[in-house]
Amino acid sequence: MRDFLSIISYLFHPIFIPVGGTIAYFLITPKHTPIEVQGGNILPIFILTVIIPMVTYLILKNIGMVHTIFIATATERKYPVAIHLILLLLILYKVIPNNYIVEVYYYFVGLAGASITCLVLLFFNVRASLHLVGVGGLLMYLITLSVHFETNIVIAISIFICITGLVASSRLYLKALTKPELIIGFCIGIISQLLTVTYWL
């Protein structure tokens, strides 16, 4: 059980959420999107939100600023969260404008808002589950995309609700976070996407 839940924690690590939401958009949208536009969004987003954070983590670990990939303490979290926020802002200002898609743009606005909230909370020594921020935000994004495009993806949403439960269970089972920290993270993820809905839905 421990190995299975550890795999879930790795598979749904927060660094995969931005590119996951971008791919989800292209799978759900009924609009025709040229391959060049899809690649122009997915590839740079993958590099900026997956590859660069991995390299940054290795650097931070080598200099002793973090100790595990799940960055347990509030102090350790400040640097990765701040770097993640900078990368999200870079995507908003440099990547998405080149192939502007309003739904993807506001998805990243929501992610940036969630990162700012988590960073501010860290200065008050309050940890929010970054895993739950990620899966909560992506879950709400899937629901709003379904409503926006009037597309029936109930099965996909149901599966992702189960995944969200597994992610929360994994963080509890591995004693990585407490229940309040999971709830705070999930609420931040959901609300950050809901606040952007009026601009594109």
N, C-alpha and C positions, 0 to 999 in steps of 0.2 A: 504493500500500500504506500509506504513511504517513497519508494522509487517512482511509482506512478504519479503521485502528487508532486514530486520534485520535477518530473518531466513536464507536467502541466504548468508549473511555475516558470519553467524555462521557455516553453512554447508560447506562452502568453505574457512574456516579459513586456514591460511598457515600451521598450524601444521598437517593438514590432507593430504597435498600434497605429502610428501615422501612415505607414505604407499599407497596412491592412485595410484601413478605412478608404484609402485611395483606390486600391484594387476593388474593394466592395462597390464603390461608386460605379466603376466601369462595368462591373458584372451586372449591376441592377438597372442602370439607366437605359431607357429605351431609345435615347438619342444615339445617332450614329456618330461615333468618335473615331477619327482616323488613327491607325496604329502609331503614326508619328507623334500625335498629340498624347496618346496614352503613354508611350515611351518617354516623351518629354516631361511628363509628370512623375511617373513611377520610378524611373532610374535615378534622377537626382534626389528624389525624396528618400529612396532606399539608401543611397550613399550618405546623405546628410543625417538621417535618423537611425541608421543601423550600423553602417561601417565606421563612421567617424566616432559615435559614442563607444563602440567596442575598442577602438584604438585609444580613445581618451581614457577609458576605464583602465586599460593596461598601463598607461602612463601614470595615472593617479595611484594605482596599486603599487607600482614600482617605487614611487616616491613616498609611499606610506600614508596617503591621504584617504584611501578607502581600503577595506580588507576583504570584502566579498562582493560578488556581482549584484547581490540584493541590498547592498548599502544599508546596514541595519540602523545605525545611530543617526540622530537628527543632524549632528555636526557633519558627518560624512555625506549626508544627502544634499547639503547645500550646493556643493560644487557640481555634481552631476545634473541636478535639477536646473541650476543656473545655465549650464552649458546647453542642456536640452532646450531651454527656453530661447536662448540665442539662436540655435539652429532652426527652431520653429519660426522665429521672426525672419530669419534669412530666407526660409522657404516662402513666407508670405510676401516678402518684398522683392525677391529675385527669381524664384522658380515659377510659382503659380502665375504671375502676371504675363509670363511668356506664352502660356497656353491657358488663358483665363477660363476657369470653370467655377461659377459662383458657389455651387454646392460644396466643392472641394475647398475653396477659399475659406468659407465660413466654418467648415469642419476644423480647419487649422486655426482659425480665430478662437474657436472653442477650446482646442487643445492648448493654445498659448495662454488663454485665460485660466485654465485649470492649473497649468504649470506655475503661473504667477501666484495663484492662491496657495498652492502647496509650498512654494518658496517663502511666502510671507508667514505661513503657519510655522515653518521651521525656525524662524527667528523668535517665535514664542515657545519653542521646544515642543511643538505639536506635530506628530508624524501622521500623515495621511497615507493610506495604502496606495502606492503608485500603480500597483497591479489593478486594483479596483477602480482607480481613476481612469485607467486605460480602457478596461473592458466595459465599465459603466458608460463612458463616453461613446465608445464604438457601438454598444447596444442601442443607445438612444439615437445615434446617427442612422443605424439600420432602420429603426422604426420610422424616423422622419423621412428617410428616402422612400420607404414603402408608401407613406401617405402622400408625399410630394409627387411621385410618379404614378400613383394609384396602381401599384404593382403588388400582387399577393406573394409575399415572401414569409408567410407565417411559419413555415417549417424551419427556414433559416433562422428566424428570430427565436423560435422555440429552442432550437439547438444551441444558439448562443446564450440564451438564458441559463440553460443547463451548464454550459461552459463557464459562465460567470459564477455559478454556484460552486463548481469544481475549483475554480481559481481561489475563491474565498475560503473554501474548505482546506485547500493546500496551504494557504498562508497561516491558517489557524493550526492545522495539524503539525506544520513544521515549526510552530511557535515563533514565527517571524514577526507577527503583529497581533494586537488585541482586537476584540470585537468592535470597540468604539473607533479604532483607527481604520478598520475595514469599512465601517458605515460612513465615516467622514469621507474616505476616499471615493466610495461609490456615489455619494451625494454630490461631491465636487464634479465627478465625471458626468453625471446625468444633468446637473444644473448648468454646467458650462456649455453643453450643447443646446439645451433648451433656450438659453438666453440669446443664441444666435438665430434661432428658428424664424423669428419675425422678419429677418432681413432677406430670407431666401425661400421660405416655404410658401 
